[in-house]
């Protein structure tokens, strides 16, 4: 069981400094049929505030949730104290609200205490993928534990999950999810549920003042987002979406602006105090940027290249997917909401999660830097990362970029805002070569984690490119089919 309070000798809490205004007095709507998560719908997130006058805060509020939990706005503190939970088991019901599954305790299930105020645990529900992001990264699932005080104030605890081992609480709920498939509005008794069994597994949390993430989007909700990302199996994730059965790929509100927030946490300016030479000094968890000996990008110098055909062809099995585009400040990222197929490397499957661009190229070939580099970022079920890089030079227009141009222009001045771009097929990204370089390196942005498998396609099809890093005696491999005798 989970302890009533999270014990700690020292607590790192990330606190977003946002001004407080009068509290929210209303909870989320129980019937979610009136609105949609499809950003192309007339009742999608951009239009929630127009559906009912009492929902106007969805469009007009300046403390809206979810947000990107970006490290550049975080202040580390211990004075907030432990996450003080005093839960108890209680009778619960499960209801399919149309866009999500909600577990409701009929008589409450204990409380949390924040700043001396008790907030009763009333319900929980799930969002896929996560609504909150961490430094632009979106995970697979977010659980919201919704609490309310006697005077109507709202406090929500959010727990994020990535693909991995099954979650024990979801294992318990799976039979009920299956029983409620396609039964919108039906409430089913699930017996005694003990919220102390919900694993948090971290003493660190983010705290900020935001809003409900569904209409009426009332503000002054106290958000507590657990820093540790837990795991959920693909099967459990599928069970949640299948139960709702609303033909949507997601039930997550797009990330909202932080407002009055213009600073960058890191810079590509080599003369800046937070430039590439100083990334490893900004946060302890970024130390690899300065200390690592397998850093990327590198110069793909031919004198270190071994030609081989043993690597095999680049095995891509991509598929169309719903996507969003977000201006991350230092680049534009195209996010595939539920994955867009995969690549296979050495028997391991790596799911395609996102793509982004760097200008000019980060990798160089024999010292030559080209004009643009596209990174297709993949991840395996055990969190290994594989990136396919494609280099471009000035010439004829690229057909894939041509489809992206209107969206790139639309978010050019909207840093942090996520915009839906509909179905995108990564199979349309032209590679145009069977030859590629392969080496082991790192992420090219903080935290610069290493052991990333890099595949750089050999054909070359204000900077945001990290300078090339030392090879440190690494050998590169150039895959060339046996039947190809060209250089």
C-alpha positions in Angstrom: 0.0 0.0 0.0 1.0 3.6 -0.4 1.8 5.5 2.8 -0.6 8.2 3.9 2.1 10.8 3.3 5.2 10.8 1.1 8.2 10.7 3.5 11.3 12.6 2.7 14.3 14.2 4.3 14.5 16.6 1.4 12.0 17.3 -1.2 12.5 18.8 -4.6 9.3 20.5 -5.8 9.0 22.4 -9.0 6.8 25.5 -8.4 5.4 27.6 -11.2 5.1 31.1 -10.0 1.7 32.3 -11.2 -0.5 34.9 -9.5 -3.6 33.6 -7.6 -7.1 34.9 -8.3 -10.5 33.8 -6.9 -11.0 30.1 -6.9 -13.0 27.8 -9.1 -16.4 26.8 -7.8 -17.5 24.2 -10.3 -16.2 20.8 -11.3 -15.9 19.3 -14.8 -18.9 18.5 -16.8 -20.2 15.0 -16.4 -21.6 14.7 -19.9 -18.8 15.3 -22.4 -20.9 14.8 -25.6 -21.3 18.5 -26.3 -17.6 19.1 -27.0 -14.9 17.4 -28.9 -11.1 17.0 -28.7 -10.8 17.2 -32.5 -9.2 20.5 -33.2 -10.8 20.6 -36.7 -14.3 20.2 -35.2 -16.7 23.2 -34.7 -16.9 22.0 -31.1 -13.2 21.4 -30.7 -10.8 22.9 -28.1 -10.5 26.2 -29.9 -14.3 26.7 -29.8 -15.2 25.3 -26.3 -15.6 28.9 -25.1 -18.2 29.6 -27.7 -20.5 26.6 -27.0 -22.0 28.0 -23.8 -21.6 31.4 -22.2 -20.6 29.7 -18.9 -17.7 28.0 -20.8 -16.2 31.3 -22.0 -13.2 30.9 -19.7 -12.0 28.1 -22.0 -11.1 30.8 -24.6 -10.6 33.9 -22.4 -8.8 32.6 -19.4 -5.1 33.4 -18.9 -4.4 30.6 -16.3 -5.5 27.7 -18.5 -4.4 24.1 -18.3 -2.7 21.9 -19.4 0.7 23.5 -19.8 4.2 22.5 -20.7 6.2 21.9 -17.5 9.2 23.7 -18.9 12.3 23.8 -16.7 12.9 27.4 -17.5 9.9 28.4 -15.3 10.7 26.1 -12.4 11.8 27.2 -9.0 13.1 24.4 -6.8 11.8 24.6 -3.2 11.2 22.4 -0.2 8.8 24.7 1.7 5.6 23.3 0.1 6.2 20.2 2.1 5.3 16.6 1.5 2.3 15.6 -0.6 0.0 15.0 2.4 -2.5 12.3 1.4 -4.9 10.7 3.8 -6.9 8.4 1.6 -9.3 5.6 2.5 -11.1 2.9 0.6 -14.7 3.5 -0.5 -17.5 2.3 -2.7 -17.0 3.5 -6.3 -18.8 3.6 -9.6 -17.3 3.7 -13.2 -19.0 5.8 -15.9 -18.2 6.3 -19.6 -18.5 10.1 -20.0 -18.2 10.0 -23.8 -14.5 11.0 -24.0 -13.1 9.4 -20.9 -13.7 6.8 -18.2 -14.4 8.3 -14.7 -14.2 6.4 -11.4 -16.4 8.2 -8.8 -16.3 7.5 -5.1 -19.9 7.7 -3.9 -19.0 9.0 -0.4 -15.5 10.3 -0.9 -12.3 8.4 -0.4 -10.3 10.5 2.1 -8.5 13.8 1.3 -5.3 15.7 0.7 -4.2 18.7 2.6 -2.7 21.8 0.9 -1.8 24.9 2.8 -4.0 23.8 5.7 -7.1 23.2 3.5 -8.6 19.7 3.1 -9.6 18.6 -0.4 -11.9 15.6 -0.6 -11.0 12.9 -3.2 -14.2 12.6 -5.4 -13.2 11.1 -8.7 -10.4 10.1 -11.0 -10.2 9.8 -14.8 -7.6 9.2 -17.6 -6.4 11.1 -20.6 -4.5 9.6 -23.6 -1.9 10.8 -24.4 -0.9 13.1 -21.5 -2.3 16.6 -21.4 0.7 18.1 -19.6 4.1 17.9 -21.3 7.5 18.1 -19.8 9.9 20.2 -21.8 7.8 19.6 -24.9 7.6 15.8 -24.4 4.2 14.2 -24.2 3.8 10.8 -22.6 1.2 8.1 -23.2 -1.3 8.5 -20.3 -2.3 10.9 -17.6 -4.3 10.1 -14.5 -6.2 12.9 -12.8 -7.2 12.6 -9.1 -9.8 15.3 -8.6 -10.4 16.8 -5.1 -12.7 19.5 -3.8 -12.8 21.5 -0.6 -16.0 22.3 1.4 -15.9 25.8 -0.1 -15.6 24.5 -3.7 -11.9 24.9 -4.4 -10.4 22.3 -6.7 -7.1 20.5 -6.4 -6.0 17.9 -8.9 -3.1 15.4 -8.7 -1.8 14.3 -12.1 0.3 11.2 -12.7 1.9 10.6 -16.1 2.7 7.2 -17.6 4.8 5.9 -20.4 4.7 2.5 -22.2 6.3 -0.2 -20.1 5.2 -2.7 -17.4 1.5 -2.9 -16.6 0.0 -0.6 -14.0 -1.6 -2.5 -11.1 -4.5 -0.1 -10.7 -5.4 -0.3 -14.4 -5.1 -4.1 -14.2 -7.9 -4.0 -11.6 -10.1 -1.7 -13.8 -9.7 -3.5 -17.1 -12.7 -5.9 -16.7 -14.9 -2.9 -16.0 -13.6 -1.0 -19.0 -14.5 -3.9 -21.2 -17.9 -4.1 -19.7 -18.6 -0.5 -20.5 -17.4 -0.5 -24.1 -19.7 1.8 -26.2 -22.1 2.4 -23.2 -21.9 6.1 -22.9 -23.5 7.5 -19.8 -24.0 4.2 -18.1 -22.7 4.0 -14.5 -21.5 0.7 -13.1 -20.8 -0.2 -9.5 -17.2 -1.5 -9.1 -17.3 -2.1 -5.4 -14.6 -1.0 -2.9 -11.6 0.8 -4.4 -8.7 1.9 -2.3 -6.9 5.0 -3.8 -3.9 4.2 -1.6 -3.1 1.4 -4.1 -2.5 4.0 -6.8 1.3 4.1 -7.1 3.0 7.5 -7.2 6.6 6.5 -6.4 8.1 9.9 -6.1 8.5 12.6 -3.5 9.0 15.3 -6.1 6.2 17.1 -7.8 5.4 20.2 -9.8 2.9 22.7 -8.4 1.1 25.5 -10.3 -2.2 27.3 -10.5 -4.2 26.5 -13.6 -7.7 25.4 -14.7 -9.9 22.4 -15.4 -8.8 20.9 -18.7 -12.4 20.3 -19.8 -15.3 22.8 -20.0 -16.2 25.0 -18.2 -12.4 25.4 -17.8 -12.7 27.2 -14.4 -9.4 28.6 -13.2 -7.6 28.7 -9.8 -7.3 24.9 -9.8 -4.3 23.8 -7.7 -2.3 21.4 -9.9 0.1 18.9 -8.4 1.9 16.9 -11.2 4.1 14.0 -9.9 7.6 14.3 -11.4 8.2 10.6 -11.8 6.7 9.1 -14.9 5.2 5.6 -14.2 4.5 2.8 -16.7 1.5 1.3 -18.4 1.3 -1.5 -20.9 0.2 -0.9 -24.5 -2.7 -3.4 -23.9 -3.9 -1.3 -20.9 -3.7 1.9 -23.0 -5.7 0.2 -25.7 -8.3 -0.9 -23.2 -9.0 2.6 -22.1 -9.4 4.0 -25.6 -11.5 1.0 -26.7 -13.9 1.4 -23.8 -14.6 5.1 -24.7 -14.9 4.1 -28.3 -15.5 7.7 -29.5 -13.5 7.2 -32.8 -11.0 9.8 -31.5 -7.2 9.2 -31.4 -6.9 11.3 -28.2 -8.8 12.9 -25.3 -6.2 15.4 -24.4 -6.6 19.2 -24.5 -3.8 20.9 -26.4 -1.1 22.6 -24.3 -2.1 26.2 -23.3 0.2 29.3 -23.2 2.0 30.1 -20.0 1.5 33.9 -20.8 4.2 36.6 -20.2 6.8 34.0 -20.8 9.5 34.8 -23.4 12.8 33.6 -22.1 14.7 30.5 -23.4 16.2 28.1 -21.0 19.0 27.2 -23.4 20.5 28.8 -26.5 22.3 27.8 -29.6 24.4 31.0 -29.5 27.9 29.8 -28.7 28.7 33.2 -27.2 25.7 33.0 -24.8 26.0 32.2 -21.1 23.4 29.4 -21.7 24.9 28.4 -25.1 26.0 24.8 -26.1 29.3 25.0 -24.1 27.3 25.7 -20.9 24.3 23.4 -21.3 25.7 20.9 -18.9 25.9 23.6 -16.2 22.3 24.7 -16.4 20.7 21.7 -14.6 22.4 18.7 -12.9 20.4 16.3 -15.1 22.0 18.0 -18.1 25.6 17.4 -17.1 26.0 14.8 -19.8 26.0 17.7 -22.4 29.4 18.7 -21.1 30.8 15.4 -19.7 29.6 12.8 -22.2 32.1 11.1 -24.5 29.5 9.9 -27.0 27.8 13.2 -27.9 26.0 14.2 -31.1 26.1 15.6 -33.7 29.4 14.6 -35.2 31.3 15.1 -38.4 30.7 12.1 -40.6 34.3 12.0 -41.7 35.2 9.3 -44.2 38.5 8.4 -42.6 36.5 7.0 -39.7 33.9 5.2 -41.8 33.7 1.4 -42.3 31.7 0.3 -45.3 29.4 -2.7 -44.6 26.4 -4.5 -45.9 25.7 -6.4 -42.7 23.5 -3.7 -41.2 20.8 -4.4 -43.8 18.3 -2.0 -45.4 16.6 0.6 -43.3 13.5 -1.3 -42.3 10.7 1.2 -42.0 7.1 0.2 -41.4 5.3 3.6 -41.1 1.6 4.4 -41.2 -0.5 7.6 -41.3 -1.3 9.2 -38.0 -3.1 12.2 -36.5 -0.5 14.9 -35.7 0.0 18.2 -34.0 2.6 20.8 -34.6 4.2 22.8 -31.7 6.7 25.7 -31.8 9.1 24.7 -29.1 11.0 28.0 -29.3 14.2 26.4 -30.7 12.5 24.3 -33.3 9.2 23.1 -34.9 8.1 19.6 -33.8 5.6 17.5 -35.5 4.1 15.0 -33.0 2.4 11.8 -34.0 -0.4 11.4 -31.5 -0.6 7.7 -31.3 2.5 6.7 -33.0 3.0 6.3 -36.8 4.5 2.9 -37.2 8.0 1.9 -36.5 11.5 0.9 -37.6 13.4 -2.2 -36.8 17.1 -2.1 -35.7 18.8 -5.3 -34.5 15.5 -7.0 -33.8 14.2 -4.1 -31.7 11.1 -2.2 -32.7 11.3 1.6 -32.3 8.0 3.5 -32.5 8.0 6.8 -34.5 6.9 9.5 -32.1 7.9 12.9 -33.5 9.8 14.8 -36.2 11.6 18.1 -36.0 13.9 20.3 -38.1 17.3 21.9 -37.6 18.8 24.7 -39.8 21.5 24.3 -40.9 22.3 20.7 -40.5 23.7 19.5 -37.2 25.7 16.6 -38.7 28.4 17.5 -41.2 30.0 15.3 -43.9 33.8 15.7 -44.1 33.3 19.2 -42.5 30.6 20.3 -44.9 27.4 21.6 -43.4 24.2 21.5 -45.5 21.1 23.6 -45.2 18.5 21.5 -43.3 18.3 18.4 -41.2 15.1 16.4 -40.4 15.1 14.2 -37.3 12.6 11.3 -37.1 12.7 10.4 -33.4 11.7 6.8 -32.4 11.5 5.0 -29.1 11.4 1.4 -28.1 9.2 0.0 -25.3 12.2 0.0 -23.0 12.9 3.7 -23.6 15.8 3.3 -26.1 16.0 6.1 -28.7 16.7 5.8 -32.4 16.8 8.8 -34.7 16.8 8.8 -38.5 18.4 12.0 -39.8 17.9 13.3 -43.3 20.1 16.1 -44.7 18.9 18.7 -47.3 20.6 21.2 -49.5 19.1 24.1 -51.5 17.4 23.0 -54.7 14.0 21.8 -55.7 11.2 22.1 -53.1 10.7 19.2 -50.8 7.1 17.8 -51.1 6.7 16.9 -47.4 7.8 20.4 -46.3 5.4 21.9 -48.9 2.5 20.2 -47.0 3.8 21.6 -43.7 4.3 25.2 -44.8 0.9 26.6 -44.0 1.1 25.1 -40.5 4.6 26.3 -39.9 3.5 29.8 -40.8 0.5 29.6 -38.5 2.6 28.8 -35.4 5.6 30.9 -36.3 4.9 33.4 -33.5 3.0 31.1 -31.1 5.7 29.4 -29.1 4.4 26.6 -26.9 1.0 26.4 -28.5 0.1 23.0 -30.1 -1.8 23.1 -33.4 -3.6 20.1 -35.0 -2.5 19.4 -38.6 -4.6 16.3 -39.1 -3.5 13.1 -40.7 0.2 13.0 -41.8 1.7 10.0 -43.5 5.5 9.6 -42.7 5.8 7.3 -45.7 5.6 10.5 -47.8 9.0 11.6 -46.3 11.4 11.0 -49.1 14.7 9.4 -48.2 16.0 8.6 -51.7 18.9 6.4 -50.8 19.7 2.9 -49.6 23.0 4.1 -48.1 23.2 5.4 -44.6 25.6 6.1 -41.8 25.1 4.4 -38.4 26.7 5.3 -35.1 26.0 5.5 -31.4 25.6 9.1 -30.0 23.3 11.3 -28.0 20.3 13.6 -28.1 21.4 16.9 -29.6 19.4 19.0 -27.1 19.5 18.9 -23.3 19.6 16.5 -21.4 21.9 15.1 -24.1 21.3 11.5 -23.0 23.7 9.0 -24.7 23.3 5.6 -26.4 21.0 7.0 -29.1 21.2 4.9 -32.3 21.8 7.4 -35.1 21.0 6.6 -38.7 21.9 9.4 -41.1 20.8 9.0 -44.7 23.8 9.5 -46.9 22.0 11.3 -49.8 21.7 15.0 -49.2 18.2 15.8 -50.0 19.6 31.9 -37.9 20.9 28.5 -36.7 19.4 26.0 -34.4 22.1 23.4 -34.9 24.4 22.2 -32.1 28.1 22.4 -33.0 29.7 19.1 -33.9 31.0 17.0 -31.0 34.3 15.1 -30.6 34.4 11.6 -32.1 36.3 10.2 -29.2 37.6 7.2 -31.2 34.1 6.2 -32.3 34.0 4.3 -35.6 31.1 5.0 -38.1 29.5 2.5 -40.3 28.2 3.2 -43.8 25.6 0.7 -45.0 25.9 0.0 -48.7 24.1 -2.9 -50.4 26.3 -5.6 -51.9 24.9 -4.8 -55.4 25.8 -1.1 -55.1 29.4 -0.4 -56.0 29.2 3.4 -56.1 30.9 5.6 -53.5 
